[in-house]
């Protein structure tokens, strides 16, 4: 397994960088455009392992998707199926993409036939029981390996009625059903059981649905009602990603430097926009100008913060906490146990390894900074572990990141951008 050593920087960061396109918005736009009437152009999508798995799966459903990218711009042209999907001739392979898994499951009832969805050894540990149960309530035949992939879904191409979804493990269950919902018959009513985690991701889903001409009636996050409708093809530009911007913002925060991130939407529905507010609370200053965000680092203080709505940036926050003054407590993060790895345990392990005192609870982390030291970081095949702990190596001598290629899952250009950003890697 390859190991990448990070070089410490010897001066304050003063950098400008264009934020990569949003992975979450790319997934949603690709799926919805594929179900729409007519042609859509998805402008500036994210090219990554996860989005490629979604693209390949949609093509197996019979959707015509053309890569119209040039050296200057990225573009997909999609001829939507109007809510009709072909029966795939072979299983859908979705690697370790949890988003692809849940979204393909949710739209599979639009197929008159059977769909098998499978992936690598890691995705076979990802839970789908909540979505499986919800689809069964709608009359869809679903079988799985004790609530995990591989999954087999059999349908007559029609679904609808009323269902309950238990979404404790992932908001993607609900997002997937919403994406498929305009093609329900005679209607779709979704009742959400319990408290929905990562609720801003559902707002993102509805935002894209609205852009393609479909409205959703809702009662906060507890009840959703959709009448038969249809998406209309359109040109759709994918906005920049706050999740993947977090690593550069964190570096500026820790080092007391400055970074300007371009291509960010100040009014974005993205949950990880919250990271900007967190860094302000910890001691940084922020200025917006149009679609550019400039963050300047300051004296960082530990905080207590509820991250239920934004769990993906917990690894980045945890690394910032290691360089802060005082204790940081991060609560309501049980969903991290159902990610690419048990991300809560992984973060605790690696922070402890580099010198922090960490208490790991069922759904929380308490981080006390210590005498930080260089170590080889295990990434657990998790892209966010690799990128977050790469930031620590800018300020701790001897940090090495194992399996650096795992960043291709969400941000294939990370190491190139990181190098341009600070010249901090070998």
N, C-alpha and C positions, 0 to 999 in steps of 0.2 A: 504494500500500500504506500502510495506517495505521501510525502510530508513536505509542507511548505513552511519555511522559516520566515518570520516577520521581523523586519528591521525597525528598531526604535527611531523615532524622529528626534532631531536635535533643535528644532525651531517651531514656533507656533504656526499652526495651519492657517493659511489664508487662501481659500480655494473657491472655485466656481464649477458647478457640475450640473448637467441636465439629468433630471430624475428619470430612471427607466420607466417604461410603461407599466401600468398596473396589471398584475397577474389576475387578480380577482375580477376586474372589469373585462379583461380579455376573455376569460372563460365564459362569462355571462353573455357577452356580445356575440361570441361565436355560436353558442347554443341557440340564442334567441333569433339571430339572423338565419340560422339553418331551419328554423321552424316558420319563418316569416313568408308572406306572399311577396314574390318578386325578388329582385337583386338588391343586395346590400354590399357596401364597401366598408370594411373594418380598417380604419386608418391608424397607423402607428400601434399595432398590436404588439404584445410581448411575445418574442420567440424564446421558448424555454422547453425543457423536457415535459413539464406538466401540460402546457398548452398544446404541445405536439400530440400528446396522447389524446386530448380532447378532439383535436383536428382529425386525427386518424380514425377515431371512433365515429365521428360525424360522417366522414366519407364512407365508412362501412355501412352506415344507415342509408346510403345512396345520395347524399348531399354533394353537389358539385361545388368544390372549393378550389379556387385558382389563386396561387401565390403571384400577385402582381407587383411584388417589391422591386425597387430599383436600388442603385447604389446610394441614392439620397433619401429614400423613404421606404417604409414598410407598409404593405397593403395586402389584404385578402379580399377577393371578390367571391361572394357567396350567392348562389341561386337557391333560395329557400324552397322547402318542400311543402309549404302551406299547411304544416301540421301533419304531413304524411311522411312516414319513415319506412324504408325497405327493411325486410328481415335480413340481418347480416348473414353472410355465408360462412363466417367463422367467428369464434369468440372475440369480443373486444378486449384488447390488452391495454391496461391503463397504468402499467409500471407501478410506481408508488404514489400516484396522484389521488389523494382522497377526494378532491373536488371533482375530478373526472369520474371517479367511481360513483359518487352520490348523484351527480347530475345525469349520467348515463342511465343509472337505475331509474331515475324519476321520469325520464322521457321514453323509456323502453315500452311502457304500456301503449304508446302510439303506434307500435308495430303490430301488425297482424301476424303473429308467429312467436317464435322463441328467441330470446337474447341471452347469451352467456357473457358474463363480465368477469375477468380475472386479471391478476397482476403479479408482481414479484412477491418474494417471501415476506417482505415488510407490509405490503398492502393487505396481505392475507390475515394480518392481525388487526386491521382497521375495522371498527364496529359499524354495522349497518342495520342492526336489529330494529332500531326505531323506525327507519324508513321501510324496512321489510314489513313490519307490522302494519304500518299505515297503508301501504299498497294492498295488502291482503284484505283490509277492511273495505277497500274499493272494489273488491272482486277480482283482483289480479293474482295469478298463481306465482308465488315466489318461493324459491328454496335457496338455502345458503349453507355454509359450513359453520353451524352453531352461531349464526349472527355475524359471520365474517365472509369475505370472498373465498372461493368463487361463488357467484350468484347466478341463478337461472330465473328468468322472468318470462312468463308466457301470457299472452293477451290476444284479444280479438281486434285490437286497434282502437278500442273505445274504453274510456274510463270516466268516472264521475261519481257524484254523491257526496257523502259526508264521512270524514275520517278524523281520527285523533292522532296527533303525532307527539311522541315523547322525544324531546330534542335535547336532553341533558348532555349527550355526547357531542352533538354538532348541530349548528344552525344550518348546515348544508342540506340536511334532510328537508327542512321547510323551503329553503331556496330552490331546491330541485323541483319540488312539487309546484311551486309558484311558476317556475319557468314553463312547465308543461301545461299549466292550468287553463290557458285560453282555449285549448282544444278538448275541453271536458264536455261531457254530455250526461245529464241536462244542465249540471252546474257542478261546482266544487266548493265545498265548505270545509275548511281546515281548522280544527280546534287544537290549540297548543297546550299540552299538559306540562305543568311546572314552569319554572323560570327559564326563558330562552337565553342561552349563552351567545355571546358575539352578535348581539342583535343588529348592530350597524351593517353587518353583511347582508341581512335581509333587506335593509333600506337600500343598499346598493343594488340588490336584485330588482326591487320594485322600481328603482330609478331607471335601470336599463329597460325594463318592461314598458315604463311610461314613454321612454324615448322611441320605442317601436310601436306605440299606439295603443297600449293596453293599460287599463286602469284596474286597480285592486281595491275592493272595499274591505276595510279592516277595523278591528277594535283593538287598538294598540298592538301588542304582540301576542294576544290571546286568541284571536279569531280572525279568519280571512275568508272572504267570499268572492268567488270569481264566476261570472256568467260566460257562456260561450262567446268567444271573440276571435280575433286574429291579429298577429303581428304584421306590420307593413314594412317591407324592405326600405332601407335608407342608408345614407352615408353616416358612419358613426366613428368619431375619433376617441381613442382610448387615452384617458388622462394619465398623468404621472403617478408613480407608486410611493406612498408614504412609508410603507413597510420597508422597501428596499432603500429608501432615503435615510432611514433611521441610523444606519451604520456610520454614515458620513456626519450626520448631526451629532451622534454620540462622540465621535472623534474630536470634533470641535469643542463640544461641551467639556470633555475630560481634559483636553490640552489647553483650554483657555483661548482657543483660536477662533477663527471665523470661517463660515462656509455659506455660500449662496447656492441654494438648490433651485434650479429652474424647472419649468414644466409641472408645477404643482397647482392644484385648484384649491384656493383658500376656502371655498364653500363645499368641498368634497364631502360625499357621504362615507368615505373610507374611515373605518374604525381607528386605524393606526395614525390618523391625523392627531389623535390624542397625545401622541408622543411629544409633539411640539409643546403642548400645554404642560406636560409632565416636566420637561426640561426647564421651562420657565419657573415652575414651582421649586425646582431644585437649585435655581440660581442663575440661569441663562437669560439672555435678552433676545427678543425676536422682532424682526421688522419684515413686513410684507410690501411688495411693490408689484402690482399686477399678478403675474403667475410665478413670481420669484420670492423665495423665502430666504432671509439672511438670519442666521443664528450665530450669536457671539457667546462664547463660554464665560463662565464666572466661577465664583467659589461654590462648589457643589455641596449641598446638604442632603442627608438621607430623608426619606419621607415614608409615610404609610399610604398605600394607594390600592384601590380596587381595580383590578385589570380584567374583570369578567367580560367586558365588551371588546377588549383589545389584547387577547392572549398572545398573538403572534409576535408582539414586540417585547414580551417579557424577557427573552434572552438578552436583547440589547439593553434594556433597562437594568437587568441584573449586572451586566458588565459596568455600566455607568455607576451603579451603586457601590461596586468594589472600589471606586476611586473617590467616593463621597465622604463627607465628614458625618459620622454618626450612623445609626442603624437605619436600614430600609426594610419595610415589611410590605410584601406583595401578596394580596389576598384574592380569593375567589378565582383560582386558576386551575381548578381540577381538570378542565378540558385539555390542558397541556399533556395529560397522561395518555391522550388518544390521538396524538399527532404522529409525525413520521417515526418518532420514538417516544418513550416516556420523557417528554421534554422537561418536565418539572424535576424529575430525578437527575436527568443529564446535566441540567444547569447547576444543581446543587453539587453534584460530583466534581465538575470541572472548576467551579469557584473555590471549593474546598482545596482542590489540588494546587491552585495558584496562591493560596494563603488566606482566604477569607474564612470566617467562622459562619457556617450556614446551618440553619434549622429548617428541615424539610417536613412540612405537615401534609395532610391529605390534600389540602387545597390552598396551601400558602408556602411562601419562603420568607425567612427572616435572614437578612444578610448584614453581617458586621465586618467592615473592612479590616484587613490585617496587614502584615508585612508581605507584600506581593512578590512573587518569584516566578521565574520562567519555568514552564513545563510543556510537555507535549500534550496537546489538547485532543481528546477523543471526540469525534464529531457524530458518531452513531448514525452515519449516513444521513445526517440532518443538515440541510443547507443553512438553516438559521443559526445553528451552533457554530458552523464554520465561519460565517460572516461576522457574527457577534464577537467571537473570541479573537478574530483577526484584529479587531479594534484594540483589544487589550495589549496586543503585541507591539503597538506603536509606542507604548509607555512602560512596558515591562521587558527587560532584556531576556531573550531566550525562549520566547513563545514560539512553538511550532504547531501547525495545524495539520492533523491527519486527514487524508482523503479530501484534499481541497477541491477536487472535481465535482463533489456533491452539490456545489452551488449552482450547477447547470439546471437543477430542478426548477429554480425560480429566477435566476439571475446569471445567465451564462457569461456575461461580460463583467462580472463583479471584479475579478482579479485585475483585469485591464483598467477598469475605472478606479479601483483602489490604488493601483500603482501611479496612475496619472494624478490622483488626488493628493498623494503624499510621498510617493517614491519609497514606500515602506515595505516592499517585499523582495524576496529573492526568487 
